[in-house]
Amino acid sequence: MTETTRAESATEPNTAFVTAETDAAMRALGRRLAAQLRAGDLLILSGPLGAGKTTLTQGIGEGLGVRGRITSPTFVIARVHPSQTGGPALVHADAYRLGGVEELDDLDLDTGLDESVTAVEWGEGIAEHLTDERLEITISRRPDDTRGVTLTGVGSRWARVALDAE
């Protein structure tokens, strides 16, 4: 089930709530989101270990048609997956082991932000300064092993994007 609250203005967040019953459903959500993404988009993914942040990013990568296997970037901090279709590259970063905004800045993610879609796992509270326009994705794992996904579009870019597109 999906519930959506559309922003009435560019200053109000655009929010959708989605349930992903399986890993396959999480990847399918990622593919649907990819259809809405364009170069310059920043995604901030939050949730506990095992919630499905990387699984969602795998679906986004599939939808964007990028090259390379998408795995958790925890130990490499950031990976660039070039497009195979002429679209934007996917930059997949992990802020889990970073000590703060300064260390995130050292990755120079903002340098290529305009040319790629950038997904930052564990980015809540650390990556928001990269741009005022972003999609914040919070994933919670429920006791029945389904995932609750809250999609919050921040800024005018996301004000009227259909976050829950089926």
C-alpha positions in Angstrom: 0.0 0.0 0.0 1.2 3.5 -0.8 0.1 6.7 0.8 1.2 10.0 -0.6 1.2 13.6 0.5 1.9 16.0 -2.3 3.6 19.3 -1.6 1.4 22.3 -2.1 4.4 24.5 -2.5 8.1 24.2 -3.2 8.9 24.7 0.5 6.7 21.8 1.8 8.1 18.3 1.6 6.6 15.8 -0.9 6.2 12.5 1.1 5.2 9.0 0.1 5.0 5.9 2.2 5.6 2.5 0.6 5.7 -1.0 1.9 8.2 -3.4 0.2 7.3 -7.0 1.1 10.5 -8.6 -0.3 14.0 -7.8 -1.6 12.5 -8.1 -5.1 9.9 -5.5 -4.2 12.6 -3.2 -2.9 14.6 -3.5 -6.1 11.4 -2.9 -8.1 10.8 0.3 -6.0 14.4 1.3 -6.9 13.7 0.8 -10.6 10.5 2.9 -10.4 12.4 5.6 -8.6 15.1 5.5 -11.3 12.5 6.5 -13.9 12.1 9.8 -11.9 15.8 10.5 -11.4 18.1 12.8 -13.4 21.6 14.1 -13.3 22.1 16.2 -10.2 19.8 14.3 -7.9 20.9 13.5 -4.4 19.4 10.6 -2.5 20.0 10.3 1.2 19.3 6.7 2.4 18.8 6.0 6.1 17.8 2.9 8.1 19.4 0.3 10.3 21.8 -2.4 9.2 20.0 -4.8 6.9 17.1 -2.5 6.2 17.6 -2.6 2.4 19.5 0.6 1.5 21.9 -1.3 -0.8 19.0 -3.4 -2.2 17.1 -0.3 -3.1 20.2 1.2 -4.7 20.6 -2.0 -6.8 17.2 -1.4 -8.2 18.0 2.3 -8.9 21.2 1.1 -10.7 19.2 -1.3 -12.8 16.7 1.3 -13.7 19.4 3.8 -14.6 21.2 1.2 -16.7 24.6 1.6 -15.0 27.6 -0.7 -15.3 29.0 -2.8 -12.5 27.6 -4.8 -9.6 26.2 -2.6 -6.9 27.3 -3.8 -3.5 27.6 -2.0 -0.1 30.3 0.7 -0.4 31.1 0.5 3.3 34.8 -0.4 2.8 35.5 1.6 -0.3 33.3 4.6 0.9 32.2 5.5 -2.7 31.9 3.9 -6.1 31.0 5.4 -9.5 28.9 3.3 -11.8 29.0 4.7 -15.3 25.9 4.7 -17.5 25.6 2.1 -20.2 22.7 3.9 -21.8 23.9 7.5 -22.1 22.1 8.6 -18.9 23.7 9.8 -15.7 26.2 7.8 -13.7 25.3 6.5 -10.3 27.7 7.5 -7.4 27.0 5.2 -4.5 28.6 6.4 -1.2 28.5 5.2 2.3 28.8 7.7 5.2 28.7 5.0 7.9 32.4 5.2 8.7 32.9 8.9 8.1 33.5 11.1 11.1 31.4 14.0 9.9 30.7 16.6 7.2 34.4 17.4 6.7 35.2 13.7 5.8 32.2 13.7 3.4 33.5 16.9 1.8 36.9 15.2 1.3 35.1 12.7 -1.1 34.3 15.7 -3.4 30.8 14.3 -4.0 29.6 17.8 -4.8 32.2 18.1 -7.7 30.3 15.5 -9.8 26.9 16.0 -8.3 25.5 17.9 -11.4 26.5 15.0 -13.8 25.3 12.0 -11.8 22.7 10.6 -9.5 24.3 10.4 -6.0 23.0 7.9 -3.4 24.5 8.3 0.1 23.8 5.5 2.5 23.9 6.5 6.2 23.8 10.1 4.9 21.2 11.5 7.3 22.6 14.4 9.3 25.8 14.5 7.2 24.9 14.9 3.4 22.1 17.4 3.4 24.5 20.3 2.9 25.4 19.0 -0.5 22.2 20.5 -2.0 18.9 22.0 -1.0 17.2 19.6 -3.5 17.2 16.0 -2.4 15.2 12.8 -1.9 15.5 11.5 1.7 14.7 7.8 1.9 14.1 6.2 5.3 13.8 2.5 5.5 12.5 0.6 8.5 12.5 -3.2 8.8 9.3 -4.4 10.4 8.9 -7.5 12.6 7.2 -9.4 9.7 10.4 -8.7 7.6 8.6 -6.3 5.3 10.1 -2.8 4.9 8.4 0.5 5.4 9.9 3.1 3.1 9.4 6.8 3.6 10.3 8.9 0.6 10.6 12.7 1.3 11.3 15.0 -1.6 12.9 18.2 -0.3 13.0 21.4 -2.5 11.3 22.6 -5.6 12.8 19.8 -7.8 10.7 17.2 -5.8 7.6 19.2 -5.1 5.5 17.5 -7.7 7.4 14.3 -8.5 5.2 11.2 -8.2 7.3 9.4 -5.6 4.9 6.5 -5.4 4.7 5.8 -9.2 3.6 2.2 -9.5 
